[in-house]
Amino acid sequence: MRVDKQTLVEGFISYVDKEVVPYVDDKGLQIILSIGVNTLRTNNKLIDSILNNNVVLCLVDKDEDNTYELNNVFEVIDSSISKHGYFPVTIPAIKFISNSEKVLKFYPADFKKLKTYMEGTYNG
């Protein structure tokens, strides 16, 4: 499915805000994630730099009309994570906020839900 930039970004922000932040068991990490989400809501230059990153462009097919194809990347993510169990995201310790390194684990179902948010089709 092809989506425009606004749908893609709003979906990602909503997913993190509703499906990740509330379930993190560390207040410091919740604050860090909330800062990131709120920064993305207001900083178009940051969004553009992320979406124009060569790694992102290799994974997500961007068309000349600034729409993004999500099916291929999510099929690759799903098959890879299904094979290996989960995708760990390591958040380093940040003095005065979170004293220890934290690892968030994302399973295939998490990425399927993320895809529905990014497509604008989440009905939860």
N, CA and C of each residue as an Amber inpcrd file, in Angstrom:
protein
   372
   0.8330000  -1.1730000   0.0000000   0.0000000   0.0000000   0.0000000
   0.8840000   1.2440000   0.0000000   0.5250000   2.2010000  -0.8320000
   1.2520000   3.4710000  -0.8930000   0.5590000   4.4740000   0.0290000
   1.3810000   5.1980000   0.7910000   0.8420000   6.2320000   1.6780000
   1.6270000   7.5120000   1.4980000   0.9720000   8.6310000   1.8070000
   1.6870000   9.8970000   1.7260000   2.5030000  10.1090000   2.9960000
   3.3800000  11.0970000   2.9520000   4.2980000  11.3680000   4.0600000
   3.5440000  11.6570000   5.3520000   2.4970000  12.4490000   5.2830000
   1.7570000  12.8200000   6.4860000   1.1390000  11.5890000   7.1590000
   0.5330000  10.7030000   6.3750000  -0.0690000   9.4900000   6.9240000
   1.0000000   8.5980000   7.5450000   2.1160000   8.4500000   6.8610000
   3.2240000   7.6350000   7.3540000   3.7430000   8.1610000   8.6910000
   4.0260000   9.4430000   8.7550000   4.6010000  10.0410000   9.9640000
   3.5830000  10.0440000  11.1040000   2.3580000  10.4600000  10.8240000
   1.3380000  10.4710000  11.8750000   1.0860000   9.0600000  12.4050000
   1.1180000   8.0770000  11.5270000   0.9350000   6.6950000  11.9530000
   2.0560000   6.2280000  12.8590000   3.2970000   6.5510000  12.4930000
   4.4400000   6.1740000  13.3260000   4.3550000   6.8440000  14.6870000
   4.0630000   8.1480000  14.6970000   3.9660000   8.8960000  15.9520000
   2.8560000   8.3200000  16.8280000   1.6950000   8.0550000  16.2330000
   0.5710000   7.5010000  17.0000000   0.9130000   6.1360000  17.5660000
   1.5920000   5.3110000  16.7720000   1.9770000   3.9760000  17.2460000
   2.8800000   4.0760000  18.4710000   3.9190000   4.8790000  18.3790000
   4.8470000   5.0160000  19.5080000   4.1220000   5.5900000  20.7190000
   3.3020000   6.6130000  20.4960000   2.5930000   7.2880000  21.5800000
   1.5770000   6.3710000  22.2740000   0.8720000   5.5380000  21.5000000
  -0.2040000   4.7130000  22.0580000   0.1970000   3.2820000  22.3820000
   1.1810000   2.7430000  21.6490000   1.4930000   1.3230000  21.7750000
   2.8410000   1.0350000  22.4280000   3.6930000   2.0380000  22.5270000
   5.0160000   1.8090000  23.1150000   5.1490000   2.5470000  24.4450000
   4.9950000   3.8660000  24.4210000   5.2340000   4.6720000  25.6210000
   4.4530000   4.1690000  26.8420000   3.1560000   3.9060000  26.7400000
   2.4170000   3.5000000  27.9450000   2.8690000   2.1680000  28.5440000
   3.5320000   1.3440000  27.7570000   3.8890000   0.0010000  28.2160000
   5.3460000  -0.1350000  28.6510000   6.1010000   0.9380000  28.5540000
   7.4850000   0.9300000  29.0030000   7.4780000   1.0590000  30.5230000
   8.2280000   0.2070000  31.1970000   8.1970000   0.1860000  32.6610000
   9.2500000   1.0800000  33.3220000   9.7400000   2.0590000  32.5930000
  10.7580000   2.9680000  33.1170000  10.3360000   4.3990000  32.7960000
  10.1210000   5.1980000  33.8400000   9.6540000   6.5820000  33.6420000
  10.6300000   7.4170000  32.8190000  11.9110000   7.2250000  33.0390000
  12.9040000   7.9640000  32.2700000  12.8010000   7.6620000  30.7870000
  12.6510000   6.3870000  30.4610000  12.5300000   5.9970000  29.0560000
  11.2040000   6.4990000  28.4730000  10.1470000   6.5020000  29.2710000
   8.8830000   7.0670000  28.7990000   9.0670000   8.5450000  28.4320000
   9.8020000   9.2610000  29.2620000  10.0550000  10.6800000  28.9990000
  10.8600000  10.8510000  27.7080000  11.9050000  10.0440000  27.5410000
  12.7350000  10.1250000  26.3280000  11.8980000   9.8610000  25.0850000
  11.0920000   8.8030000  25.1230000  10.2520000   8.4720000  23.9700000
   9.2150000   9.5700000  23.7080000   8.6440000  10.1260000  24.7660000
   7.6650000  11.2080000  24.6060000   8.3050000  12.4510000  23.9990000
   9.5310000  12.7590000  24.4190000  10.2560000  13.8890000  23.8320000
  10.4630000  13.6450000  22.3370000  10.8600000  12.4320000  21.9820000
  11.0600000  12.0940000  20.5710000   9.7840000  12.2370000  19.7620000
   8.6820000  11.7270000  20.2920000   7.3920000  11.8180000  19.6020000
   6.9790000  13.2750000  19.4260000   7.0980000  14.0580000  20.4850000
   6.6970000  15.4640000  20.3920000   7.6040000  16.2580000  19.4690000
   8.8710000  15.8980000  19.4220000   9.7910000  16.5580000  18.4950000
   9.3990000  16.2540000  17.0520000   9.0590000  15.0000000  16.7760000
   8.6310000  14.6500000  15.4190000   7.3420000  15.3720000  15.0180000
   6.4720000  15.6160000  15.9810000   5.2100000  16.3090000  15.6840000
   5.4500000  17.7410000  15.2000000   6.5500000  18.3290000  15.6120000
   6.7470000  19.7530000  15.3470000   7.9560000  20.0760000  14.4730000
   8.7480000  19.0760000  14.0950000  10.0020000  19.3570000  13.4000000
  10.0420000  18.6710000  12.0380000   9.5770000  19.3820000  11.0170000
   9.5500000  18.8170000   9.6640000  10.9390000  18.5480000   9.1040000
  11.9230000  19.3560000   9.5040000  13.2890000  19.1240000   9.0180000
  13.8090000  17.7780000   9.5240000  13.5040000  17.4500000  10.7690000
  13.9220000  16.1590000  11.3200000  13.2250000  15.0200000  10.5790000
  11.9390000  15.1590000  10.3370000  11.1920000  14.1310000   9.6030000
  11.8040000  13.9320000   8.2190000  12.0560000  15.0270000   7.5210000
  12.6380000  14.9200000   6.1790000  14.0150000  14.2740000   6.2170000
  14.8240000  14.6020000   7.2190000  16.1610000  14.0050000   7.2840000
  16.0750000  12.5030000   7.5500000  15.1060000  12.0790000   8.3430000
  14.9250000  10.6410000   8.5950000  14.4350000   9.9470000   7.3340000
  13.4130000  10.5140000   6.6930000  12.8270000   9.8650000   5.5150000
  13.7580000   9.8950000   4.3070000  14.6860000  10.8460000   4.2730000
  15.6300000  10.9180000   3.1570000  16.9530000  10.2180000   3.4530000
  17.0430000   9.5720000   4.6010000  18.2230000   8.7900000   4.9560000
  18.3630000   7.6300000   3.9700000  19.5740000   7.3550000   3.5220000
  19.7950000   6.3010000   2.5320000  19.3110000   4.9330000   2.9940000
  19.4390000   4.6450000   4.2720000  18.9590000   3.3520000   4.7740000
  17.4470000   3.2750000   4.6530000  16.7700000   4.3440000   5.0500000
  15.2990000   4.3680000   4.9480000  14.8820000   4.2680000   3.4850000
  15.5500000   4.9980000   2.6230000  15.1980000   4.9640000   1.2040000
  15.4360000   3.5900000   0.5810000  16.3960000   2.8400000   1.1030000
  16.6110000   1.4730000   0.6160000  15.4850000   0.5500000   1.0670000
  14.9360000   0.8120000   2.2290000  13.8990000  -0.0520000   2.7840000
  12.5030000   0.3160000   2.2980000  12.2100000   1.5950000   2.2390000
  10.8650000   2.0610000   1.9040000  10.9240000   2.7300000   0.5390000
  10.1850000   2.2040000  -0.4120000  10.1830000   2.7130000  -1.7790000
   9.4490000   4.0580000  -1.8350000  10.2060000   5.1240000  -2.0700000
   9.6210000   6.4610000  -2.1810000   9.4340000   6.7960000  -3.6570000
   8.2320000   7.1960000  -4.0080000   7.9140000   7.5430000  -5.3820000
   8.1620000   9.0300000  -5.6200000   8.1750000   9.4360000  -6.8830000
   8.4190000  10.8440000  -7.2060000   7.3140000  11.7590000  -6.6820000
   6.1480000  11.2170000  -6.3800000   5.0690000  12.0360000  -5.8270000
   5.0740000  12.0270000  -4.2930000   6.2080000  11.6180000  -3.7080000
   6.3940000  11.5820000  -2.2510000   5.4040000  10.6670000  -1.5360000
   5.0860000   9.5480000  -2.1790000   4.3390000   8.5060000  -1.4860000
   5.3000000   7.3550000  -1.2230000   4.9520000   6.5480000  -0.2390000
   5.8400000   5.4880000   0.2190000   5.1270000   4.1550000   0.1580000
   5.8010000   3.1550000  -0.4020000   5.2680000   1.7930000  -0.4590000
   5.7220000   1.0530000   0.7840000   4.7690000   0.5260000   1.5520000
   5.0930000  -0.1250000   2.8210000   5.0770000  -1.6490000   2.7660000
   4.3490000  -2.2340000   1.8440000   4.1770000  -3.6910000   1.8550000
   5.4930000  -4.4540000   1.7860000   6.3710000  -4.0650000   0.8770000
   7.6220000  -4.8080000   0.7060000   8.4840000  -4.7930000   1.9640000
   8.6460000  -3.6190000   2.5580000   9.5020000  -3.5300000   3.7380000
   8.9020000  -4.3110000   4.8980000   7.5920000  -4.2630000   5.0520000
   6.9930000  -4.9880000   6.1670000   7.0070000  -6.4990000   5.9350000
   6.9670000  -6.9410000   4.6930000   7.1150000  -8.3780000   4.4120000
   8.5200000  -8.8490000   4.7900000   9.5340000  -8.0620000   4.4580000
  10.9140000  -8.3990000   4.8020000  11.1060000  -8.3930000   6.3170000
  10.5810000  -7.3590000   6.9820000  10.6870000  -7.2820000   8.4410000
   9.9930000  -8.4750000   9.0800000   8.7850000  -8.7780000   8.6350000
   8.0200000  -9.8800000   9.2160000   8.7560000 -11.2100000   9.0660000
   9.2600000 -11.4990000   7.8770000   9.9420000 -12.7810000   7.6850000
  11.2330000 -12.8590000   8.4950000  11.9580000 -11.7510000   8.5860000
  13.2140000 -11.7600000   9.3400000  12.9770000 -11.9020000  10.8340000
  12.0140000 -11.1610000  11.3620000  11.7390000 -11.2420000  12.7930000
  11.1070000 -12.5890000  13.1390000  10.2380000 -13.0890000  12.2770000
   9.6470000 -14.4090000  12.5280000  10.7370000 -15.4730000  12.6180000
  11.7570000 -15.3360000  11.8080000  12.8570000 -16.2960000  11.8130000
  13.7070000 -16.1930000  13.0790000  13.9240000 -14.9560000  13.5570000
  14.8610000 -14.7430000  14.6660000  14.1960000 -14.4450000  16.0070000
  12.8930000 -14.2550000  16.0490000  12.1890000 -14.1140000  17.3180000
  11.7000000 -12.7230000  17.6620000  12.5510000 -11.7460000  17.6460000
  12.1400000 -10.3750000  17.9450000  13.2310000  -9.4200000  17.4780000
  12.8670000  -8.1390000  17.4220000  13.8070000  -7.0930000  17.0320000
  14.1030000  -6.2440000  18.2540000  15.3360000  -6.2920000  18.7710000
  15.6620000  -5.4960000  19.9530000  16.1030000  -4.0770000  19.5740000
  15.5980000  -3.1120000  20.3070000  16.0380000  -1.7300000  20.1600000
  16.6580000  -1.3350000  21.4900000  17.9550000  -1.0370000  21.4770000
  18.6700000  -0.6990000  22.7050000  18.7210000   0.8100000  22.8830000
  18.2550000   1.2530000  24.0570000  18.3000000   2.6650000  24.4140000
  19.4180000   2.8160000  25.4480000  20.4570000   3.5670000  25.1390000
  21.5650000   3.6960000  26.0910000  21.1510000   4.4660000  27.3390000
  21.8980000   4.2780000  28.3890000  21.6580000   5.0400000  29.6220000
  21.8910000   6.5280000  29.3470000  21.0520000   7.3620000  29.9560000
  21.1870000   8.8090000  29.8330000  21.1840000   9.3690000  31.2500000
  22.2910000   9.9590000  31.6440000  22.4110000  10.4740000  33.0140000
  21.2500000  11.3860000  33.3680000  20.8080000  11.2890000  34.5840000
  19.7330000  12.0810000  35.1710000  18.3380000  11.7010000  34.6700000
  18.2410000  10.8300000  33.6660000  16.9260000  10.4240000  33.1650000
  16.7260000   8.9240000  33.3540000  17.6500000   8.1540000  32.8250000
  17.5640000   6.7050000  32.9420000  18.9790000   6.1900000  33.1800000
  19.2030000   5.6060000  34.3290000  20.5550000   5.2260000  34.7340000
  21.0830000   3.9510000  34.0970000  20.2170000   3.1940000  33.4720000
  20.6940000   1.9400000  32.8910000  20.2080000   1.7930000  31.4570000
  20.9350000   1.0040000  30.7080000  20.5570000   0.6920000  29.3380000
  19.2370000  -0.0670000  29.3470000  18.3760000   0.2050000  28.3950000
  17.0900000  -0.4770000  28.2740000  16.9830000  -1.0970000  26.8950000
  16.3260000  -2.2290000  26.8220000  16.1020000  -2.8870000  25.5420000
  14.5990000  -3.0450000  25.3490000  14.1030000  -2.5140000  24.2410000
  12.7130000  -2.7220000  23.8500000  12.7030000  -3.8570000  22.8400000
  11.7650000  -4.7860000  22.9850000  11.6760000  -5.9290000  22.0810000
  10.3960000  -5.8160000  21.2610000  10.5490000  -5.8790000  19.9420000
   9.4170000  -5.8040000  19.0320000   9.2760000  -7.1300000  18.2970000
   8.0830000  -7.6910000  18.3700000   7.7640000  -8.9840000  17.7760000
   6.9980000  -8.7720000  16.4740000   6.8110000  -9.8410000  15.6640000
   6.0890000  -9.6700000  14.3940000   4.7320000  -8.9760000  14.5410000
   3.9820000  -9.3080000  15.5750000   2.6700000  -8.6760000  15.7730000
   2.7970000  -7.1710000  15.9880000   3.8860000  -6.7450000  16.6300000
   4.1080000  -5.3100000  16.8400000   4.2940000  -4.5930000  15.5060000
   5.0540000  -5.2090000  14.6030000   5.2910000  -4.5790000  13.3080000
   4.0430000  -4.6090000  12.4330000   3.2220000  -5.6480000  12.5790000
   1.9590000  -5.6750000  11.8330000   1.0570000  -4.5430000  12.2930000
   1.0130000  -4.3030000  13.5910000   0.2070000  -3.2020000  14.1200000
   0.7880000  -1.8630000  13.6790000   2.1260000  -1.7280000  13.7130000
   2.7630000  -0.5020000  13.2420000   2.3780000  -0.2210000  11.7950000
   2.3720000  -1.2570000  10.9770000   2.0150000  -1.0790000   9.5640000
   0.6010000  -0.5170000   9.4320000  -0.3460000  -1.0270000  10.2220000
  -1.7160000  -0.5160000  10.1210000  -1.7900000   0.9550000  10.5460000
  -0.9990000   1.3260000  11.5400000  -0.9480000   2.7400000  11.9270000
  -0.3900000   3.5780000  10.7790000   0.6980000   3.1100000  10.1800000
   1.3720000   3.8850000   9.1270000   0.5440000   3.9450000   7.8410000
  -0.3350000   2.9840000   7.6520000  -1.2310000   3.0010000   6.4890000
  -2.4810000   3.8260000   6.7650000  -2.6840000   4.1880000   8.0390000
  -3.8900000   4.9220000   8.4010000  -5.1040000   4.0210000   8.5100000
  -4.8800000   2.7160000   8.7330000  -5.9840000   1.7610000   8.7760000
  -6.1950000   1.1320000  10.1370000  -5.5160000   1.6080000  11.1790000
  -5.6430000   0.9840000  12.5020000  -7.0350000   1.2240000  13.0650000
  -7.6560000   0.1650000  13.5530000  -9.0300000   0.2540000  14.0730000
  -9.1100000  -0.1340000  15.5310000  -8.0640000   0.0620000  16.2980000
  -8.0540000  -0.3960000  17.6850000  -8.5810000   0.6010000  18.5950000
